[in-house]
Every structure is written in structure tokens, then in C-alpha cells.
């Protein structure tokens, strides 16, 4: 009987330690995520502040055209990277499915 109680107490303590560790890890991850979000917000603000807005209409049109070109080139680059990623994923899936050669 004492051995059963000892084992139950041991398991209860082990479970408490695991739960405590996982909760601590989750809190650390949440804090890291918050720090990353704050860092990204700061980067966005710096990027926005780096644009000098012209005072006249012609300058504004030129800036808009330049920004449209930048967005279009970034969209094209993103699409190319997406295609490359799909190709790599497909090649990896085929590699994983390939039969394993037998040693002689």
C-alpha cells in the first residue's frame, strides 16, 4: 500500500513540474512575441518617417508612381519566391516518397 501512495505522489509531483515548465515556456514565448511585435512596429515607423512628402501636386504624383513601381516589383519578387518554395516543397515530397535503396 505504501508503495502505491509513494508512486502516486511521485507522479503528481512530476505532472506539476511538467505543467509548471510548460506554463513558464509559454510565458517566455509570449514575451518574445511581444518584443518582436514592438520591434516590427518600430521598424515600420522608421520606414514611414523615411519618406519625404513633396509639397506640390506634381511631386506627389511622382512619389506615388515611384511607390507603385516599388510595390509591383516587390509583389513580383514575392510571387517568384512563392513559386520557388512550391518547387522545393514538391521536390522534397518526391524525395521523401522515393524508395530507399537497399545495401548490397
C-alpha positions in Angstrom: 0.0 0.0 0.0 2.8 2.5 0.9 4.5 1.8 -2.5 1.3 2.8 -4.4 0.9 6.0 -2.4 4.6 6.8 -3.0 4.1 6.2 -6.7 1.0 8.4 -6.8 2.8 11.2 -5.0 5.8 10.9 -7.4 3.5 11.1 -10.4 1.6 14.1 -9.0 4.9 15.9 -8.4 6.2 15.1 -11.9 3.0 16.3 -13.5 3.1 19.5 -11.6 6.7 20.1 -12.7 5.8 19.5 -16.3 2.8 21.8 -16.2 4.9 24.5 -14.5 7.7 24.2 -17.0 5.3 24.4 -20.0 3.5 27.4 -18.5 6.8 29.1 -18.0 7.9 28.3 -21.6 4.6 29.7 -22.9 5.1 32.9 -20.9 8.6 33.3 -22.3 7.3 32.7 -25.9 4.5 35.2 -25.3 7.0 37.8 -24.1 9.3 37.2 -27.0 6.4 37.6 -29.4 5.5 40.9 -27.8 9.1 42.1 -28.2 9.2 41.1 -31.8 5.9 42.9 -32.5 7.3 46.0 -30.8 10.5 45.8 -32.8 8.5 45.4 -36.1 6.3 48.4 -35.2 9.4 50.5 -34.6 10.8 49.4 -38.0 7.5 50.3 -39.7 7.6 53.7 -38.1 11.2 54.3 -39.2 10.2 53.3 -42.8 7.3 55.7 -42.8 9.3 58.5 -41.4 12.0 57.9 -44.0 9.6 59.1 -46.8 9.8 62.8 -47.6 6.5 64.0 -48.9 6.6 66.7 -51.6 4.7 69.9 -51.2 3.4 70.1 -54.8 1.0 68.1 -56.8 3.5 67.0 -59.5 5.9 65.8 -56.8 3.1 63.9 -55.1 2.3 62.2 -58.4 5.9 61.3 -59.0 6.2 59.8 -55.5 3.0 57.8 -55.9 4.3 56.4 -59.2 7.6 55.5 -57.6 5.9 53.8 -54.7 3.6 51.9 -57.2 6.7 50.6 -59.0 8.3 49.6 -55.8 5.1 47.7 -54.7 4.8 46.0 -58.1 8.4 44.9 -58.0 8.1 43.5 -54.5 4.9 41.7 -55.5 6.7 40.1 -58.4 9.6 39.1 -56.2 7.2 37.6 -53.7 5.5 35.6 -56.4 8.8 34.3 -57.7 9.8 33.2 -54.2 6.4 31.6 -53.7 6.9 29.5 -56.9 10.5 28.6 -55.8 9.2 27.5 -52.4 6.5 25.3 -54.1 9.1 23.7 -56.3 11.4 22.9 -53.4 8.4 21.5 -51.4 7.4 19.3 -54.3 11.0 18.1 -54.8 11.3 17.3 -51.1 7.9 15.4 -51.1 9.1 13.4 -54.1 12.4 12.7 -52.3 10.6 11.6 -49.1 8.4 9.2 -51.1 11.2 7.7 -53.1 12.1 4.1 -52.2 15.2 3.7 -50.0 18.0 1.8 -51.9 18.9 -1.5 -50.3 22.6 -2.0 -49.3 24.3 -4.9 -51.2 
